[in-house]
Amino acid sequence: MAEFAREISRLEGKERETREKVSTLSAAPVRAGSAAARIIREWGRYTVDVKREEIAKSIEAVVIKPVGKGGAQNGEFRADLVEIVWK
């Protein structure tokens, strides 16, 4: 019985995720720029899986530019060395 209850709980969670995904995907953008605006507006409500899907649909590649040898960066993140190639 406990195993059955765990399975029901797991399936209910999957159902919630699927409903969220369907409601997000069914919102058709009105104009080309509105898809990005919609994603930005709704990002906080997305599940991790939906976020991954949106990123996969939007980004072609992430390029990390080379740096010199040694500890010249001093452990600091440099955003200028990261380039995003959009689809």
ROTORLUM-363799 format. One record per residue (C-alpha): residue number from 1; residue in one letter; x, z, y. Coordinates in pm, whole numbers, plus 50000, padded with zeros to 5 digits. Layout:
ROTORLUM-363799
NODE   pos   code       u       w       v
NODE   NUM      A       X       Z       Y
...
This chain:
ROTORLUM-363799
NODE   pos   code       u       w       v
NODE     1      M   50000   50000   50000
NODE     2      A   50285   50083   50240
NODE     3      E   50446   49745   50172
NODE     4      F   50113   49574   50244
NODE     5      A   50081   49760   50576
NODE     6      R   50437   49660   50677
NODE     7      E   50361   49297   50595
NODE     8      I   50043   49304   50804
NODE     9      S   50235   49453   51094
NODE    10      R   50506   49185   51063
NODE    11      L   50247   48906   51050
NODE    12      E   50061   49045   51352
NODE    13      G   50388   49039   51546
NODE    14      K   50445   48677   51444
NODE    15      E   50089   48594   51550
NODE    16      R   50150   48746   51897
NODE    17      E   50473   48549   51936
NODE    18      T   50300   48228   51829
NODE    19      R   50013   48284   52074
NODE    20      E   50264   48343   52357
NODE    21      K   50455   48031   52263
NODE    22      V   50139   47818   52246
NODE    23      S   50017   47938   52586
NODE    24      T   50358   47864   52737
NODE    25      L   50396   47522   52580
NODE    26      S   50043   47411   52658
NODE    27      A   50092   47461   53032
NODE    28      A   50166   47101   53130
NODE    29      P   50362   47059   53452
NODE    30      V   50179   46885   53736
NODE    31      R   50491   46725   53882
NODE    32      A   50853   46687   53771
NODE    33      G   50984   46987   53970
NODE    34      S   50708   47218   53857
NODE    35      A   50849   47266   53505
NODE    36      A   51155   47441   53645
NODE    37      A   50938   47644   53882
NODE    38      R   50711   47745   53594
NODE    39      I   51007   47851   53379
NODE    40      I   51155   48059   53661
NODE    41      R   50819   48219   53737
NODE    42      E   50739   48305   53374
NODE    43      W   51091   48379   53242
NODE    44      G   51039   48756   53226
NODE    45      R   50733   48714   53004
NODE    46      Y   50902   48482   52752
NODE    47      T   51008   48605   52411
NODE    48      V   51372   48556   52312
NODE    49      D   51274   48259   52093
NODE    50      V   51088   48085   52376
NODE    51      K   51383   48144   52610
NODE    52      R   51615   47984   52355
NODE    53      E   51382   47683   52324
NODE    54      E   51366   47636   52703
NODE    55      I   51745   47657   52729
NODE    56      A   51791   47410   52442
NODE    57      K   51550   47165   52610
NODE    58      S   51723   47191   52949
NODE    59      I   52098   47219   52887
NODE    60      E   52311   46944   52738
NODE    61      A   52636   47142   52730
NODE    62      V   52826   47434   52878
NODE    63      V   53184   47343   52966
NODE    64      I   53446   47613   53012
NODE    65      K   53732   47480   53224
NODE    66      P   54086   47565   53116
NODE    67      V   54295   47830   53289
NODE    68      G   54666   47895   53285
NODE    69      K   54846   48116   53038
NODE    70      G   54876   48488   53080
NODE    71      G   54659   48746   53246
NODE    72      A   54611   48560   53573
NODE    73      Q   54237   48636   53562
NODE    74      N   54290   49014   53544
NODE    75      G   53987   49043   53317
NODE    76      E   53751   48911   53585
NODE    77      F   53474   48660   53516
NODE    78      R   53514   48342   53719
NODE    79      A   53191   48145   53752
NODE    80      D   53379   47848   53901
NODE    81      L   53531   47788   53557
NODE    82      V   53190   47743   53392
NODE    83      E   53007   47413   53430
NODE    84      I   52652   47355   53302
NODE    85      V   52561   46997   53209
NODE    86      W   52183   46961   53253
NODE    87      K   51975   46712   53054
